[in-house]
């Protein structure tokens, strides 16, 4: 007999006994009321803990048709991966409908369904961050979307690497401000320091470390190399700084992100190790002269194989405003789903 059927029987018995209830003492009625309350609590507890078909991952109103209850971080990661994989299947179908990777024009012109997309429509940020998603830094060009900033703000130590500093450090300064335990290491061979948001702050400056170095897939530094273009890999930098893990990696290196990130992902995949950072905030410069759609797709799929999942994006339309260029700059935020780090784990 189901729980619901048992409950109906109890209700009928209560209804049939109503005329006789007055004959019971107040103490007996109180005991009956307490028993009824305990029964209701038991039934509710049974449903909440019940099989996935009632709550959680079964059938109903949630992502997989179930009545939703609050999920743990690990459960949310499983759900998010499933949704992301659905998007990947849709991407493959869309590319094939257009004739395959070699036939896709990333910036089509004209009319008809073959021109009703841009490059970015193939690479949707379909992964759901299991924590709060917050935009950090100034409005407009410079801000980034971060997963789990509320968690990082409470950590005693947070490591932020910034590849490409230029003249704006609003993102780095905002992270340092929100997370008192954070420190940032910045690398950019084209400038001499962080931007004014850090340089002009006596509070933030002690937690910021800048080097006039370039980032690359191979080390090329030392007296035998150009003193104005000393190149370091991420692994060498982490070794020099004594770091085992980077909480946030920000990359804005004007088109060099393709070679740098490909080198990082290939290295760690070949070694059978997870990427050494929790999340990646990168500005992608999809300039026409750099690569074909097939090249871009292969690069993106390499990032996915290494465990990176896009969870937010926003276009950077600065050059559209300035010179009427194509909207081929976009900010993407990725979470690393491999390995073990605070943002994707409740332990």
N, C-alpha and C positions, 0 to 999 in steps of 0.2 A: 504494500500500500504506500503510495507516494506521500510526501510531506504535506502537499496541498490537500489531498483527500483526507488525511488525518485531521488537518485543521478544520475542514468542513464538518466532520463528525463532531468535533469538540464544540463548534459554534452551535450546531443543532441541539446538542445536549444542554448547552447553556440556555438556549431559547426555550426548550421544553421545561426547564426547571425554574423559570422566572417566577411563577406564582408561589413557589415554595421557598424562594430566597429569603423572604422576610422572616421565616422561622429560624434562620441561622443567627448566632450571636455575632456582634461586631468583630470579635477576635477571629471567628471562623471565616467571616467575609474578608477580613484583612489577609488572612492566610491564603484564601482562594485568589485574591487579587495579586498577591506576590507570586503565587505559582503561575498564574497566567502571564505575568510580566516575564518571568524566567523562561517560560515556554516560547514567548515571542522573541526574546533575545537569542535563545538557542536556535530557532528557525533562521533568524537573520544571520547568525554566525555560520550556520551550515551552508547557506546560500553563498555568502561571501567567500567561504573557503572551498566551495564546491568545484566540480569539474570545469574545465575550460569552456565547455559549452554554455555554462551559466554566465561566467565572468572571465575576463582575460582574453585568451587567444582563440576561443571557440567560435560559435556562430551568434549573432545578435546585432548590435548597432555600432560596433567599433570598426577598426581598420579591416578586420577579417570577419565582420559580421557579428561581433559579440557585444554584450553589454559591457561597457568599459568600467574598470576600476583603476585606481592609480597604479601604474606599473613601476617597477624598480628600474634603475638605470640600465641594467643588463637586459631586461625584457624590452625596454624601449630601443636599445641598440639592435636587437633581433628584428623588431618590427621595422625599424628604419632601414635595415639592410634589405629586407624583403621588398619594401617600396622602391628602394633605389634600384634593385635588380629589375623591377618592372619597367622603370624608366629606361634602363640600358637596353632591354629588349625592344622597347618602342624606338629607341635611337637606331638600332640595327635595322629595324623594319623601314624606318624613314629613309635611311641612307640607301638601302637596297631599292626602295621605290624610286629613288632619284637616279638609279643606274650604278650604284656602288661608289666607294670613296673617291675614285679617280674622276668621276663624272660630276661631283658636287662642286658648285661654285659657292664659296662662302659668302659672297656679297652679290647675289643675283640682281639683275636689272630687268625691267620690262613688266609684263603682266602675266596672269595665269598662276596656277597653284605652284608651279616650280619656282616662282619668284616670291612666294609668300613666307619667307623665312630669312634669317641671317645666321651667321656662324653660331651665335650664342644659343639659338633655339635647339641645337643638338646637344648642348651641355648644360642641362638644367640642374640647379642645386636641389636635388630631390632627397637628400639625406636629412633627417630630422635630428638636430642637435639634442642630446638627452638632458641638457641643462638649459638655463636661460640664455637667450641670444641677445647680445647687447652691441650697439654701435658705439665704438670708442674713437675719440678724436674729434676734430672739428667737422662741421657740416661741409658738404661739398668735397672737393678733392682733398684727400688726406686721411679721412676717417676709415675705419675698418670694422667689420663685424666679427665679434669674438664669442665663442661658445664657453659658457661657464665662468664668466668674469666674477660672478658672486662667490664662486668657490675659490678661484685664484686669489681674490682679495683677502681671503682668510688664511692663506697658506703662509707659513713663516718664511719660505724662500720660493721665489718665482724667477725663472730665467727667461729673458726675452732677448732674442737675437734679431737685429735689424740689418738686412742686406739692402743697401741703397738708402741713403739718408737725405741727400739733396739739401734743400734749405728749410724743409718743414719737418718738425719733430712733434707735431701735435698728438699723433697716435702714441708714440713712445712716452711722452709726458703724461698723457691721460692714464696709461697703464700704471706708471710709477705712482701717480697720484691716488689711484683707486686701490692699489695693492702695496701697502707699506713695506712688505717683504720682497718686493720686486727689484731687480737690477737689470739694466739693459746694456748689451754689447753691440755697438754700431760699427759697420764697415762700409766705407765708400771712398774709393781712390780719387773721386772728382771734387771732393770738398775737404775742408780742414777740421770740421767739428760738427756736432749736432746742431740743429736749428735753434732759433732764439727761445723757443718754449722750454728748452732745457738749459742752454748756455746762460740765460738770464735768470735762472731760478737757483738761488743758493740752497734751497731745500732738496731739489731733485738732482742737481749736478753731482753730488758725491756718489749717487747710485748709477751713474751713467759712465760708460767706458767706450771711448771712440778710438778707432785705428784707421789710418788712411791706406787701407788695403782693398784689393779686389777679391771677389769670390769666383771660384772656378771649379771645374770637375777634376783638375789635377793641380798639385802644388807646383808653383813656379816662383819661389821667393829666395832671397839670399843675395850675396854680393855679385853673383854672376848674372843676375837678371836686372831689368830696368828698375832703378830705385823708385821711380814714380808709378810703377805698375807691379807691385808685389802681390802675387796671387796665392790664396790659401783655400783649401777645401774645408768643408764644415767639420769633418772629422779632426783635422789638424787644429782648427780653432778650439774645438771642445777640449782637446787634449791640453792645449796651452792654457786654457782657462780653468781646467780641472772640473769640467762638467760631464756628467753622465747622461743628462737629459735636458732638452729645451722645452719649456712649456709653450711658448709662442715663437714661431718663426715668421717674420715679416720680410717679404721680398718685393722690391720695387727697383729693378735694375735695367729698365729701358730696353726690353727685348732679349736680354741675356738670360732671362728666367728659363727659357727653353733648354739651353745647354746646361745650365747650372742644375736645375731640378732633375733633368734627365740623368745627369751624372750621379747625383745623390741617390736617386731611386735605383738606378742600375747597380751601383756599388752595394747597396744594402740588400737588394734582391739576390745578387750573386753570392753574397755572404750568408744568406739565409737568416738575416737579422731584421727586426722591425726598424722602421725609420726612427731616428733619435729625437723626434719632436712630437708634441701632442696635437698641435694644429698649425695650419699654414694660412697666412693672409698674403695674397699675391696679386699684384696688378699685372694683367696679361696684355701684352702689346701685340695684337694680331695684325701686324702690318703686312700689306700685300707682298712686299718684296722678300719677306722672311720665309714663307712656306706655303704649300698647297693645303687644301682641306685634308687630304690624306695624311700629310705630315702632321698636321695639328691633331687629327684623330689618333694617330699612333702615339704621339706624345701624351695626350690625355689618358689613353688606355694604359700607358706605362705608369702614370700616377695612380690610377685605380688599382693596378696589380700590386703596387707597393702599399696599398691600404688607405689611400686618400679618398675621401668622399666629400664632394662639394655640398655645403649646407646653406650658403648664402651667396648672392651676387648682386652687384649694382653696376650700371654702366658709368663710365667716366666720359662725359661728353665735352670736356674742355676744348679739344681740338675741333669738334663739330662747331662749337661756338666761335672759336677763333678764326678758323680758316675753311670751314665747311667740309671738313674731312669726314670719312666714313666713321661710324661708331665702333671702331675696332679696338678700343681700350675698355677693359672691364676689370673690376675688382672681384676676386673670388675668395671665399673662405672655405677651407677644407678642415675636416676632422680626421685624425689618424685612427683607424679602427683596429690597427694591429698592436701587438704588445700590450702593456699594462700601464695606464696612467690615470690620474685622478678624474679627469673629465668624463671618461667612459666607464668608470667603475665606481661602485658604491662601497668598496672595501679599501 
